[in-house]
Amino acid sequence: MPGDRHSGRLTFGPLSFRCALGRSGIVSRKREGDGGTPLGSHAILWGYRRADRRWRQSGPLPLRPITVDDAWCDAPGHPAYNRPVRLPFSASHEQMQRADRLYDCCIVLDYNFNTRIRQAGSAIFLHLAKPGYPPTQGCVALAPRDMARLLPYLHTGRRLIVRR
């Protein structure tokens, strides 16, 4: 909240939700591993959901079911950098199906995706927050109940604007 650089507000019309941001706060020059949430306007591309949990398709945004083979490449030198990949995968990656439930509902943002720059950051998502809203690795995170309220309004191309 005020003075806490890794807490923010996500506002959509009359809706306003507390959110967690990266441990380094909002940054204008995002770098891989810096823990910053990138400043700017980021288009929503698609989402993922855990089909074995409560998340179901509830709006116009395509939500792909997550499987145990889904991962996201975060290795800047790899050709699949900042892209979804399938396991087994030899380069550095994040597994999408997580025990901590952060990606039970996970929205992929067009940050460094359609136009990629090596080392400029990867896997910037809108996902679920841990209890107490601790900082993320650079994503924006909402409480599950808030994500459920927001999801029906999201569609491909809508923008998430991160500002100070």
DSSP file (Angstrom, degrees, kcal/mol; ACC not computed):
  #  RESIDUE AA STRUCTURE BP1 BP2  ACC     N-H-->O    O-->H-N    N-H-->O    O-->H-N    TCO  KAPPA ALPHA  PHI   PSI    X-CA   Y-CA   Z-CA
    1    1 A M    >         0   0    0      0, 0.0     3,-3.1     0, 0.0     6,-0.2   0.000 360.0 360.0 360.0-156.9    0.0    0.0    0.0
    2    2 A P  T 3   +     0   0    0      0, 0.0     3,-0.1     0, 0.0     6,-0.0  -0.192 360.0   8.2 -53.0 129.5    1.3    3.6    0.3
    3    3 A G  T 3  S+     0   0    0      1,-0.2     2,-0.8     4,-0.1     0, 0.0   0.361 103.5 109.0  83.0  -5.7    5.1    3.4    0.6
    4    4 A D    X   -     0   0    0     -3,-3.1     3,-1.7     1,-0.1    -1,-0.2  -0.879  52.3-165.7-105.2 102.5    5.1   -0.3   -0.2
    5    5 A R  T 3  S+     0   0    0     -2,-0.8    21,-0.2     1,-0.3    -1,-0.1   0.612  83.6  55.4 -70.9 -10.5    6.6   -0.7   -3.7
    6    6 A H  T 3  S+     0   0    0     19,-0.1    15,-2.7    17,-0.1     2,-0.4   0.184  97.6  73.9-107.5  19.5    5.5   -4.3   -4.1
    7    7 A S  E <   +A   20   0A   0     -3,-1.7     2,-0.2    13,-0.2    13,-0.2  -0.965  57.5 151.0-124.2 146.9    1.8   -3.6   -3.4
    8    8 A G  E     -A   19   0A   0     11,-2.6    11,-2.2    -2,-0.4     2,-0.4  -0.833  39.7-100.1-153.0-169.7   -0.6   -1.9   -5.8
    9    9 A R  E     -A   18   0A   0     -2,-0.2     2,-0.6     9,-0.2     9,-0.2  -0.993  18.2-154.4-126.1 133.3   -4.2   -1.5   -7.0
   10   10 A L  E     -A   17   0A   0      7,-3.0     7,-2.9    -2,-0.4     2,-0.4  -0.956  20.8-169.3-105.5 121.2   -5.7   -3.1  -10.1
   11   11 A T  E     +A   16   0A   0     -2,-0.6     2,-0.4     5,-0.2     5,-0.2  -0.934  17.5 171.7-118.3 133.5   -8.6   -1.0  -11.2
   12   12 A F  E >   -A   15   0A   0      3,-2.7     3,-2.6    -2,-0.4    -2,-0.0  -0.896  67.1 -57.5-139.5 106.8  -11.2   -2.0  -13.9
   13   13 A G  T 3  S-     0   0    0     -2,-0.4    -1,-0.1     1,-0.3     0, 0.0  -0.377 123.9 -14.0  55.3-128.4  -14.1    0.4  -14.2
   14   14 A P  T 3  S+     0   0    0      0, 0.0     2,-0.3     0, 0.0    -1,-0.3   0.584 120.1  96.8 -80.2  -7.7  -15.8    0.5  -10.8
   15   15 A L  E <   +A   12   0A   0     -3,-2.6    -3,-2.7   134,-0.0     2,-0.4  -0.617  48.8 177.1 -84.0 139.7  -13.8   -2.6   -9.6
   16   16 A S  E     -A   11   0A   0     -2,-0.3     2,-0.4    -5,-0.2    -5,-0.2  -0.970   3.0-178.1-144.8 127.3  -10.6   -2.1   -7.6
   17   17 A F  E     -A   10   0A   0     -7,-2.9    -7,-3.0    -2,-0.4     2,-0.2  -0.945  30.0-116.0-128.7 143.7   -8.5   -4.8   -6.1
   18   18 A R  E     -A    9   0A   0     -2,-0.4   125,-0.5    -9,-0.2     2,-0.3  -0.529  42.1-175.0 -67.4 143.6   -5.4   -5.0   -4.0
   19   19 A C  E     -A    8   0A   0    -11,-2.2   -11,-2.6    -2,-0.2     2,-0.4  -0.981  24.5-124.4-142.0 156.3   -2.5   -6.7   -6.0
   20   20 A A  E     -AB   7 141A   0    121,-2.4   121,-2.2    -2,-0.3   -13,-0.2  -0.784  27.8-168.8 -95.7 144.1    1.0   -7.8   -5.4
   21   21 A L        -     0   0    0    -15,-2.7   115,-2.3    -2,-0.4   118,-0.2  -0.648  37.6 -59.8-120.2 179.4    3.8   -6.5   -7.6
   22   22 A G  B >   -g  136   0B   0    116,-0.3     3,-2.2   113,-0.2   115,-0.2  -0.183  48.5-111.7 -61.2 154.1    7.4   -7.5   -8.1
   23   23 A R  T 3  S+     0   0    0    113,-1.8    13,-0.2     1,-0.3    -1,-0.1   0.733 120.2  49.6 -60.9 -23.3    9.8   -7.4   -5.2
   24   24 A S  T 3  S-     0   0    0     11,-2.5    -1,-0.3     1,-0.3    12,-0.2   0.322 109.4-131.7 -96.5   6.7   11.7   -4.5   -6.9
   25   25 A G    <   -     0   0    0     -3,-2.2    12,-2.9    10,-0.4     2,-0.5  -0.367  56.3 -18.5  77.1-159.2    8.4   -2.6   -7.5
   26   26 A I  E     -h   37   0C   0     10,-0.2     2,-0.4   -21,-0.2    10,-0.1  -0.727  69.8-168.7 -87.7 128.0    7.5   -1.1  -10.9
   27   27 A V  E     -h   38   0C   0     10,-2.4    12,-2.7    -2,-0.5     3,-0.3  -0.908  26.0-155.9-121.6 145.6   10.6   -0.7  -13.2
   28   28 A S  S    S+     0   0    0     -2,-0.4     2,-0.4     1,-0.2    -1,-0.1   0.672  94.8  44.2 -90.5 -19.2   11.0    1.2  -16.5
   29   29 A R  S    S-     0   0    0      2,-0.0    -1,-0.2     9,-0.0     2,-0.1  -0.734  82.7-162.1-126.3  81.8   13.9   -1.0  -17.7
   30   30 A K        -     0   0    0     -2,-0.4     2,-0.3    -3,-0.3     7,-0.0  -0.373   8.2-174.0 -67.0 137.6   13.0   -4.6  -16.9
   31   31 A R    >   -     0   0    0     -2,-0.1     3,-2.1    91,-0.0     5,-0.3  -0.969  37.9 -87.3-130.7 148.4   15.8   -7.1  -16.9
   32   32 A E  T 3  S+     0   0    0     87,-2.6    88,-0.0    -2,-0.3    42,-0.0  -0.315 112.5   5.8 -54.6 125.8   15.6  -10.9  -16.5
   33   33 A G  T 3  S+     0   0    0    104,-0.2    -1,-0.3    89,-0.2   105,-0.0   0.483  91.1 118.9  82.3   3.6   15.6  -11.8  -12.8
   34   34 A D  S <  S-     0   0    0     -3,-2.1    -2,-0.1     2,-0.1     3,-0.1   0.616  74.3-128.7 -80.3 -10.0   15.4   -8.3  -11.4
   35   35 A G        +     0   0    0    102,-0.5   -11,-2.5    -4,-0.3   -10,-0.4   0.631  60.7 138.5  75.7  12.4   12.1   -8.8   -9.7
   36   36 A G        -     0   0    0     -5,-0.3    -1,-0.3   101,-0.2   -10,-0.2  -0.675  54.4-132.6 -94.4 146.7   10.6   -5.7  -11.2
   37   37 A T  E     -h   26   0C   0    -12,-2.9   -10,-2.4    -2,-0.3     2,-0.2  -0.861  38.1-114.6 -91.1 123.1    7.1   -5.4  -12.6
   38   38 A P  E     -h   27   0C   0      0, 0.0   -10,-0.2     0, 0.0   124,-0.1  -0.392  21.7-129.5 -69.9 129.0    7.4   -3.7  -16.0
   39   39 A L        +     0   0    0    -12,-2.7     2,-0.3    -2,-0.2   124,-0.2  -0.441  64.4  58.5 -65.0 141.8    5.9   -0.3  -16.4
   40   40 A G  E    S-I  162   0D   0    122,-2.5   122,-3.4    -2,-0.1     2,-0.6  -0.789  88.9 -52.3 135.4-173.5    3.7    0.1  -19.5
   41   41 A S  E     -I  161   0D   0     -2,-0.3     2,-0.5   120,-0.2   120,-0.2  -0.927  49.2-171.2-108.4 117.5    0.6   -1.1  -21.3
   42   42 A H  E     -I  160   0D   0    118,-2.9   118,-2.9    -2,-0.6    69,-0.1  -0.941  17.1-133.2-119.7 119.5    0.6   -4.8  -21.8
   43   43 A A  E     -I  159   0D   0     -2,-0.5    67,-3.1    67,-0.4     2,-0.5  -0.363  22.3-118.9 -67.1 145.9   -2.0   -6.6  -24.0
   44   44 A I  E     +C  109   0A   0    114,-3.0   113,-3.0   111,-0.3    65,-0.2  -0.759  33.1 177.5 -83.2 128.9   -3.7   -9.7  -22.7
   45   45 A L  E     -     0   0A   0     63,-2.9     2,-0.3    -2,-0.5    -1,-0.2   0.891  52.6 -51.1 -99.3 -57.7   -3.0  -12.6  -24.9
   46   46 A W  E     -C  108   0A   0     62,-0.7    62,-3.2    15,-0.1    -1,-0.4  -0.927  51.9-121.1-165.6-178.7   -4.6  -15.7  -23.4
   47   47 A G  E     -Cd 107  63A   0     15,-2.6    17,-3.1    -2,-0.3     2,-0.3  -0.869   5.9-138.5-134.3 169.6   -4.8  -17.5  -20.1
   48   48 A Y  E     -Cd 106  64A   0     58,-3.0    58,-2.2    -2,-0.3     2,-0.3  -0.911  19.1-173.7-121.5 153.5   -4.2  -20.8  -18.4
   49   49 A R  E     -Cd 105  65A   0     15,-2.3    17,-2.7    -2,-0.3     2,-0.9  -0.994  30.4-118.1-144.8 150.4   -6.3  -22.6  -15.9
   50   50 A R    > > -     0   0    0     54,-2.3     3,-1.4    -2,-0.3     5,-0.5  -0.808  22.7-165.6 -86.2 109.9   -6.1  -25.7  -13.8
   51   51 A A  T 3 5S+     0   0    0     -2,-0.9    -1,-0.2    15,-0.4    16,-0.1   0.767  86.7  59.5 -67.8 -25.4   -8.9  -27.9  -15.0
   52   52 A D  T 3 5S+     0   0    0     -3,-0.1    -1,-0.3     2,-0.0     2,-0.2   0.426 106.0  56.1 -84.9   2.8   -8.5  -30.2  -11.9
   53   53 A R  T < 5S-     0   0    0     -3,-1.4    -4,-0.0     2,-0.2     0, 0.0  -0.496 110.6 -78.0-118.8-168.9   -9.2  -27.2   -9.6
   54   54 A R  T   5S+     0   0    0     -2,-0.2     2,-0.4     2,-0.0    -3,-0.1   0.575  89.5 111.9 -73.8  -8.8  -12.2  -24.8   -9.5
   55   55 A W      < +     0   0    0     -5,-0.5     2,-0.3    49,-0.1    -2,-0.2  -0.512  39.6 165.5 -76.4 125.3  -11.1  -22.6  -12.4
   56   56 A R        -     0   0    0     -2,-0.4     2,-0.3    -7,-0.0    -6,-0.1  -0.860  50.1 -78.9-129.1 163.1  -13.4  -22.9  -15.4
   57   57 A Q        +     0   0    0     -2,-0.3    -8,-0.0     1,-0.1     7,-0.0  -0.509  55.6 162.4 -61.3 123.2  -13.9  -20.8  -18.6
   58   58 A S        +     0   0    0     -2,-0.3    -1,-0.1     3,-0.2    -3,-0.0   0.083  54.4  10.0-137.7  26.2  -16.0  -17.8  -17.4
   59   59 A G  S    S-     0   0    0      2,-0.2    94,-0.1    94,-0.1    96,-0.1  -0.965  94.6 -66.6-178.6-170.9  -15.7  -15.2  -20.0
   60   60 A P  S    S+     0   0    0      0, 0.0    96,-0.2     0, 0.0    95,-0.2   0.631  93.1 101.4 -76.7 -13.4  -14.4  -14.4  -23.5
   61   61 A L  S    S-     0   0    0     93,-0.8    -2,-0.2    90,-0.4    -3,-0.2  -0.578  80.5-117.7 -75.1 125.3  -10.7  -14.9  -22.8
   62   62 A P        -     0   0    0      0, 0.0   -15,-2.6     0, 0.0     2,-0.6  -0.445  29.2-164.4 -62.2 127.9   -9.4  -18.3  -24.0
   63   63 A L  E     -d   47   0A   0     -2,-0.2   -15,-0.3   -17,-0.2    -6,-0.1  -0.956   5.8-152.9-117.3 111.6   -8.2  -20.3  -20.9
   64   64 A R  E     -d   48   0A   0    -17,-3.1   -15,-2.3    -2,-0.6     2,-0.2  -0.647  23.9-112.4 -83.2 134.7   -6.0  -23.3  -21.9
   65   65 A P  E     -d   49   0A   0      0, 0.0     2,-0.4     0, 0.0   -15,-0.2  -0.471  31.1-128.6 -65.0 135.8   -6.0  -26.2  -19.5
   66   66 A I        -     0   0    0    -17,-2.7   -15,-0.4    -2,-0.2     2,-0.3  -0.691  26.4-169.2 -85.2 136.7   -2.6  -26.6  -17.8
   67   67 A T    >   -     0   0    0     -2,-0.4     3,-1.6   -17,-0.1    30,-0.3  -0.753  39.5-102.9-117.0 169.8   -1.0  -30.0  -17.9
   68   68 A V  T 3  S+     0   0    0      1,-0.3    29,-0.1    -2,-0.3    28,-0.1   0.672 120.6  59.2 -65.2 -15.5    2.0  -31.4  -16.0
   69   69 A D  T 3  S+     0   0    0     17,-0.1    18,-2.7    26,-0.1     2,-0.3   0.479  81.6 106.1 -91.6  -3.6    4.0  -31.0  -19.3
   70   70 A D  E <   +J   86   0E   0     -3,-1.6    26,-2.1    16,-0.2    27,-0.7  -0.603  40.4 152.1 -83.6 135.1    3.4  -27.2  -19.6
   71   71 A A  E     -JK  85  95E   0     14,-2.3    14,-2.6    -2,-0.3     2,-0.4  -0.908  36.9-127.9-148.6 174.4    6.3  -24.9  -18.8
   72   72 A W  E     -JK  84  94E   0     22,-2.3    22,-2.5    -2,-0.3     2,-0.3  -0.992  25.1-126.2-134.0 123.5    7.6  -21.4  -19.7
   73   73 A C  E     + K   0  93E   0     10,-2.6     9,-2.0    -2,-0.4    10,-0.4  -0.533  30.6 169.8 -73.9 126.2   11.2  -20.9  -21.0
   74   74 A D        +     0   0    0     18,-1.7    19,-0.2    -2,-0.3    -1,-0.1   0.061  40.2 116.1-121.3  23.1   13.1  -18.2  -19.0
   75   75 A A    >   -     0   0    0     17,-0.7     3,-2.0     1,-0.1     6,-0.2  -0.831  53.6-156.2 -94.4 105.5   16.5  -18.9  -20.5
   76   76 A P  T 3  S+     0   0    0      0, 0.0    -1,-0.1     0, 0.0     5,-0.1   0.771  90.0  52.0 -56.3 -29.6   17.6  -15.7  -22.4
   77   77 A G  T 3  S+     0   0    0     41,-0.1    41,-0.0    -3,-0.1    -2,-0.0   0.538  90.6  94.6 -85.0  -5.1   20.0  -17.6  -24.7
   78   78 A H  S X  S-     0   0    0     -3,-2.0     3,-2.0     1,-0.1    -5,-0.0  -0.633  79.2-127.8 -89.1 143.5   17.5  -20.2  -25.8
   79   79 A P  T 3  S+     0   0    0      0, 0.0    -1,-0.1     0, 0.0    -2,-0.0   0.758 110.9  55.8 -58.9 -24.0   15.4  -19.8  -29.0
   80   80 A A  T >  S+     0   0    0     -5,-0.1     3,-1.1     3,-0.1    -7,-0.4   0.224  77.5 151.3 -92.9  14.4   12.2  -20.5  -27.0
   81   81 A Y  T <  S+     0   0    0     -3,-2.0    -7,-0.2     1,-0.3    12,-0.0  -0.191  72.5   5.5 -49.8 132.3   13.0  -17.6  -24.5
   82   82 A N  T 3  S+     0   0    0     -9,-2.0    -1,-0.3     1,-0.2    -8,-0.1   0.875 110.1 112.7  56.6  44.1    9.7  -16.2  -23.1
   83   83 A R  S <  S-     0   0    0     -3,-1.1   -10,-2.6   -10,-0.4    -1,-0.2  -0.964  75.3 -99.4-136.6 153.3    7.6  -18.8  -24.8
   84   84 A P  E     -J   72   0E   0      0, 0.0     2,-0.3     0, 0.0   -12,-0.3  -0.533  46.8-178.8 -69.0 142.6    5.5  -21.7  -23.6
   85   85 A V  E     -J   71   0E   0    -14,-2.6   -14,-2.3    -2,-0.2     2,-0.4  -0.877  23.8-117.0-136.3 168.2    7.3  -25.1  -23.9
   86   86 A R  E     -J   70   0E   0     -2,-0.3   -16,-0.2   -16,-0.2   -17,-0.1  -0.869  44.1 -83.8-110.0 143.3    6.6  -28.7  -23.2
   87   87 A L  S    S+     0   0    0    -18,-2.7     2,-0.1    -2,-0.4     3,-0.0  -0.643 103.5  57.7 -87.0 147.8    8.4  -30.9  -20.6
   88   88 A P  S    S+     0   0    0      0, 0.0     2,-0.4     0, 0.0    -2,-0.2   0.476  75.1 160.3 -72.4 146.3   10.9  -32.4  -20.6
   89   89 A F        -     0   0    0     -2,-0.1     4,-0.1     2,-0.1    -2,-0.1  -0.988  31.6-154.8-141.5 125.6   12.8  -29.3  -21.5
   90   90 A S        +     0   0    0     -2,-0.4     3,-0.1     2,-0.1    -1,-0.1   0.778  69.9  74.3 -80.1 -27.1   16.5  -28.9  -20.9
   91   91 A A  S    S-     0   0    0      1,-0.2    -2,-0.1   -16,-0.0   -16,-0.0  -0.315 101.8 -70.3 -82.3 169.1   16.9  -25.1  -20.6
   92   92 A S        +     0   0    0    -19,-0.1   -18,-1.7    -2,-0.1   -17,-0.7  -0.301  69.1 154.6 -59.1 138.2   15.8  -23.1  -17.6
   93   93 A H  E     -K   73   0E   0    -20,-0.3     2,-0.4   -19,-0.2   -20,-0.2  -0.978  42.9-118.0-158.8 164.0   12.0  -22.9  -17.3
   94   94 A E  E     -K   72   0E   0    -22,-2.5   -22,-2.3    -2,-0.3     2,-0.4  -0.940  30.6-128.4-107.2 135.0    9.1  -22.4  -14.9
   95   95 A Q  E     -K   71   0E   0     -2,-0.4   -24,-0.3   -24,-0.2   -27,-0.1  -0.698  11.8-153.1 -81.0 134.8    6.6  -25.2  -14.6
   96   96 A M  S    S+     0   0    0    -26,-2.1     2,-1.0    -2,-0.4     7,-0.2   0.828  81.8  69.8 -80.7 -32.8    3.1  -24.0  -15.1
   97   97 A Q  S    S-     0   0    0    -27,-0.7     2,-0.3   -30,-0.3    -1,-0.1  -0.771  76.8-179.6 -88.5 105.8    1.4  -26.6  -13.0
   98   98 A R    >   -     0   0    0     -2,-1.0     3,-0.8     1,-0.1     5,-0.0  -0.783  39.3-139.4-114.3 148.1    2.5  -25.5   -9.5
   99   99 A A  T 3  S+     0   0    0     -2,-0.3    -1,-0.1     1,-0.2    -2,-0.0   0.802 103.3  62.0 -70.3 -29.6    1.8  -26.9   -6.0
  100  100 A D  T 3  S-     0   0    0      1,-0.1    -1,-0.2    -3,-0.0     4,-0.0   0.494 102.9-130.7 -80.3  -1.2    1.4  -23.4   -4.6
  101  101 A R    X   +     0   0    0     -3,-0.8     3,-1.7     1,-0.1     4,-0.3   0.488  66.7 130.7  71.1   6.0   -1.6  -22.7   -6.9
  102  102 A L  T 3  S+     0   0    0      1,-0.3    26,-2.4     2,-0.1     3,-0.4   0.846  78.0  40.6 -59.3 -33.5   -0.3  -19.3   -8.1
  103  103 A Y  T 3  S+     0   0    0      1,-0.2     3,-0.3    24,-0.2    -1,-0.3   0.155  75.5 112.1-103.2  18.8   -0.9  -20.3  -11.7
  104  104 A D  S <  S+     0   0    0     -3,-1.7   -54,-2.3     1,-0.3     2,-0.4   0.859 101.5  16.7 -57.1 -32.8   -4.3  -22.1  -11.2
  105  105 A C  E    S+C   49   0A   0     -3,-0.4     2,-0.4    -4,-0.3    23,-0.4  -0.938  88.4 169.6-136.8 116.5   -5.6  -19.1  -13.2
  106  106 A C  E     -C   48   0A   0    -58,-2.2   -58,-3.0    -2,-0.4     2,-0.5  -0.989  20.7-154.6-138.6 122.1   -2.8  -17.3  -15.0
  107  107 A I  E     -CE  47 126A   0     19,-3.3    19,-2.2    -2,-0.4     2,-0.5  -0.868  16.3-136.7-104.0 124.6   -3.2  -14.6  -17.7
  108  108 A V  E     -CE  46 125A   0    -62,-3.2   -63,-2.9    -2,-0.5   -62,-0.7  -0.675  20.0-157.5 -83.5 125.5   -0.4  -14.2  -20.3
  109  109 A L  E     -C   44   0A   0     15,-1.4     2,-2.1    -2,-0.5    15,-0.2  -0.759  25.0-116.6-102.9 149.1    0.6  -10.6  -20.9
  110  110 A D        +     0   0    0    -67,-3.1     2,-0.6    -2,-0.3   -67,-0.4  -0.433  63.6 138.1 -83.6  65.1    2.3   -9.3  -24.0
  111  111 A Y  S    S-     0   0    0     -2,-2.1    13,-0.3    13,-0.3    12,-0.1  -0.961  88.1 -21.7-107.1 116.8    5.4   -8.1  -22.2
  112  112 A N  S    S+     0   0    0     -2,-0.6     5,-0.2     3,-0.1    -1,-0.1   0.792 116.8 104.6  56.8  30.3    8.4   -9.0  -24.3
  113  113 A F  S    S+     0   0    0      3,-0.1     3,-0.3     2,-0.1    -3,-0.1   0.847  79.5  30.6-104.3 -63.7    6.4  -11.7  -26.0
  114  114 A N  S    S+     0   0    0      1,-0.3     2,-0.5     2,-0.0    -4,-0.0   0.863 135.5  31.7 -68.8 -34.3    5.5  -10.6  -29.6
  115  115 A T  S    S-     0   0    0     -5,-0.1     2,-0.3     2,-0.0    -1,-0.3  -0.926  90.4-161.8-120.5 103.6    8.7   -8.6  -29.8
  116  116 A R        -     0   0    0     -2,-0.5     2,-0.4    -3,-0.3    -3,-0.1  -0.672  14.8-173.7 -94.4 139.6   11.3  -10.3  -27.8
  117  117 A I    >   -     0   0    0     -2,-0.3     3,-2.0     4,-0.2     4,-0.2  -0.996  34.0-114.0-125.6 124.3   14.5   -8.9  -26.5
  118  118 A R  T 3  S+     0   0    0     -2,-0.4   -41,-0.1     1,-0.3    -6,-0.0  -0.281  99.5  11.1 -56.8 138.6   17.0  -11.2  -24.8
  119  119 A Q  T 3  S+     0   0    0      1,-0.1   -87,-2.6   -88,-0.1    -1,-0.3   0.442  95.0 112.5  73.1   2.5   17.4  -10.5  -21.0
  120  120 A A  S <  S-     0   0    0     -3,-2.0    -2,-0.1   -89,-0.3   -90,-0.1   0.426  88.1 -82.3 -88.2   3.1   14.4   -8.1  -21.0
  121  121 A G        -     0   0    0     -4,-0.2     2,-0.3    -9,-0.1    -1,-0.2  -0.001  43.3-145.9 110.9 145.7   12.3  -10.3  -18.8
  122  122 A S        +     0   0    0      1,-0.2   -89,-0.2   -91,-0.1   -48,-0.1  -0.916  65.0  31.4-140.6 164.3   10.1  -13.3  -19.2
  123  123 A A        +     0   0    0     -2,-0.3     2,-0.8     1,-0.2    -1,-0.2   0.898  61.5 170.9  55.2  49.5    6.9  -14.9  -17.8
  124  124 A I        +     0   0    0    -13,-0.3   -15,-1.4   -15,-0.2   -13,-0.3  -0.829  17.3 161.3 -92.1 110.5    5.2  -11.7  -16.9
  125  125 A F  E     -E  108   0A   0     -2,-0.8    15,-2.2   -17,-0.2     2,-0.6  -0.766  49.5-124.0-124.7 164.0    1.7  -12.8  -16.0
  126  126 A L  E     +Ef 107 140A   0    -19,-2.2   -19,-3.3    -2,-0.3    15,-0.2  -0.982  58.1 149.1-102.2 113.6   -1.4  -11.7  -14.1
  127  127 A H  E     - f   0 141A   0     13,-2.3    15,-2.5    -2,-0.6     2,-0.2  -0.687  47.7 -62.1-137.8-172.8   -1.8  -14.6  -11.7
  128  128 A L  E     - f   0 142A   0    -26,-2.4    15,-0.2   -23,-0.4     2,-0.2  -0.518  48.0-128.8 -81.3 143.4   -3.0  -15.5   -8.2
  129  129 A A        -     0   0    0     13,-3.4     3,-0.1    -2,-0.2    -1,-0.1  -0.586  17.0-117.4 -89.6 150.4   -1.5  -14.0   -5.1
  130  130 A K    >   -     0   0    0      4,-0.3     3,-2.1    -2,-0.2    -1,-0.1  -0.488  52.5 -77.7 -74.3 156.1   -0.2  -15.8   -2.1
  131  131 A P  T 3  S+     0   0    0      0, 0.0    -1,-0.1     0, 0.0    12,-0.0  -0.313 123.1  24.6 -55.4 137.4   -2.0  -15.1    1.2
  132  132 A G  T 3  S-     0   0    0      1,-0.2    -2,-0.0    -3,-0.1     0, 0.0   0.391 114.7-101.6  85.9  -3.5   -0.8  -11.8    2.6
  133  133 A Y    <   -     0   0    0     -3,-2.1  -112,-0.2     1,-0.1    -1,-0.2   0.903  51.3-173.7  56.1  50.7    0.3  -10.5   -0.9
  134  134 A P        -     0   0    0      0, 0.0    -4,-0.3     0, 0.0    -1,-0.1  -0.313  38.8 -77.7 -66.2 162.7    4.0  -11.0   -0.7
  135  135 A P        -     0   0    0      0, 0.0  -113,-0.2     0, 0.0     2,-0.1  -0.194  44.8-138.8 -62.6 153.2    6.0   -9.7   -3.7
  136  136 A T  B     -g   22   0B   0   -115,-2.3  -113,-1.8     3,-0.3  -115,-0.1  -0.315  29.4-101.1 -95.6-176.1    6.1  -11.6   -7.0
  137  137 A Q  S    S-     0   0    0   -115,-0.2  -102,-0.5    -2,-0.1  -101,-0.2   0.385  94.8 -52.5 -86.5   2.6    9.1  -12.2   -9.3
  138  138 A G  S    S+     0   0    0      1,-0.3  -116,-0.3  -103,-0.2     2,-0.1   0.283 109.5 110.4 143.4  -5.6    7.7   -9.4  -11.5
  139  139 A C        -     0   0    0   -118,-0.2     2,-0.5  -102,-0.1    -3,-0.3  -0.239  68.9-112.2 -85.4 176.7    4.1  -10.3  -12.2
  140  140 A V  E     - f   0 126A   0    -15,-2.2   -13,-2.3  -119,-0.1     2,-0.4  -0.962  37.4-165.6-108.2 130.7    0.9   -8.8  -11.0
  141  141 A A  E     -Bf  20 127A   0   -121,-2.2  -121,-2.4    -2,-0.5     2,-0.3  -0.969   8.4-170.7-129.8 135.7   -1.0  -11.0   -8.6
  142  142 A L  E     - f   0 128A   0    -15,-2.5   -13,-3.4    -2,-0.4  -123,-0.1  -0.814  34.7 -96.7-117.2 155.9   -4.6  -11.0   -7.3
  143  143 A A    >>  -     0   0    0   -125,-0.5     4,-2.4    -2,-0.3     3,-0.5  -0.427  42.5-112.6 -62.8 147.5   -6.5  -12.8   -4.6
  144  144 A P  H 3> S+     0   0    0      0, 0.0     4,-2.4     0, 0.0     5,-0.2   0.882 117.4  52.6 -52.9 -42.1   -8.4  -15.8   -6.1
  145  145 A R  H 3> S+     0   0    0      1,-0.2     4,-1.5     2,-0.2     5,-0.1   0.869 110.6  48.1 -64.4 -34.9  -11.8  -14.2   -5.4
  146  146 A D  H <> S+     0   0    0     -3,-0.5     4,-2.0     2,-0.2    -1,-0.2   0.883 109.7  51.5 -73.2 -38.7  -10.7  -11.0   -7.2
  147  147 A M  H  X S+     0   0    0     -4,-2.4     4,-2.8     1,-0.2    -2,-0.2   0.919 108.6  52.4 -61.2 -42.6   -9.4  -12.9  -10.2
  148  148 A A  H  < S+     0   0    0     -4,-2.4    -1,-0.2    -5,-0.2    -2,-0.2   0.869 110.7  47.4 -62.4 -36.5  -12.8  -14.7  -10.4
  149  149 A R  H  < S+     0   0    0     -4,-1.5    -1,-0.2    -5,-0.2    -2,-0.2   0.850 117.8  41.8 -71.4 -34.4  -14.6  -11.3  -10.3
  150  150 A L  H >< S+     0   0    0     -4,-2.0     3,-2.3     1,-0.2     4,-0.5   0.838  95.6  78.1 -81.7 -35.4  -12.3   -9.8  -13.0
  151  151 A L  G >< S+     0   0    0     -4,-2.8     3,-1.5     1,-0.3   -90,-0.4   0.795  84.2  60.7 -51.5 -41.5  -12.1  -12.8  -15.4
  152  152 A P  G 3  S+     0   0    0      0, 0.0    -1,-0.3     0, 0.0    -2,-0.1   0.723 106.1  50.2 -62.0 -17.3  -15.5  -12.4  -17.1
  153  153 A Y  G <  S+     0   0    0     -3,-2.3     2,-0.3    -4,-0.1    -2,-0.2   0.529  90.9  97.5 -95.8  -8.1  -14.4   -8.9  -18.3
  154  154 A L    <   +     0   0    0     -3,-1.5   -93,-0.8    -4,-0.5     2,-0.3  -0.589  43.5 161.9 -87.3 142.5  -11.0  -10.0  -19.8
  155  155 A H    >   -     0   0    0     -2,-0.3     3,-1.9   -95,-0.2  -111,-0.3  -0.976  48.9 -74.0-149.9 162.0  -10.5  -10.7  -23.5
  156  156 A T  T 3  S+     0   0    0     -2,-0.3  -111,-0.2     1,-0.3     3,-0.1  -0.334 118.7  22.6 -57.1 131.3   -7.6  -11.0  -25.9
  157  157 A G  T 3  S+     0   0    0   -113,-3.0    -1,-0.3     1,-0.4  -112,-0.1   0.048  86.2 126.6  97.4 -24.8   -6.3   -7.5  -26.7
  158  158 A R    <   -     0   0    0     -3,-1.9  -114,-3.0  -114,-0.1    -1,-0.4  -0.347  58.6-124.9 -60.3 152.1   -7.6   -5.8  -23.6
  159  159 A R  E     -I   43   0D   0   -116,-0.2     2,-0.6    -3,-0.1  -116,-0.2  -0.833  15.0-151.9-113.2 141.0   -4.7   -4.0  -21.9
  160  160 A L  E     -I   42   0D   0   -118,-2.9  -118,-2.9    -2,-0.4     2,-0.6  -0.948  21.9-156.7-102.5 117.6   -3.2   -4.2  -18.4
  161  161 A I  E     -I   41   0D   0     -2,-0.6     2,-0.6  -120,-0.2  -120,-0.2  -0.869   5.3-163.6-103.3 120.8   -1.6   -0.8  -17.7
  162  162 A V  E     +I   40   0D   0   -122,-3.4  -122,-2.5    -2,-0.6     2,-0.3  -0.911  23.1 157.9-104.5 119.5    1.1   -0.7  -15.1
  163  163 A R              0   0    0     -2,-0.6  -137,-0.0  -124,-0.2    -2,-0.0  -0.943 360.0 360.0-139.7 160.8    1.9    2.7  -13.8
  164  164 A R              0   0    0     -2,-0.3    -1,-0.0  -156,-0.0    -2,-0.0   0.432 360.0 360.0 -83.0 360.0    3.4    4.4  -10.8
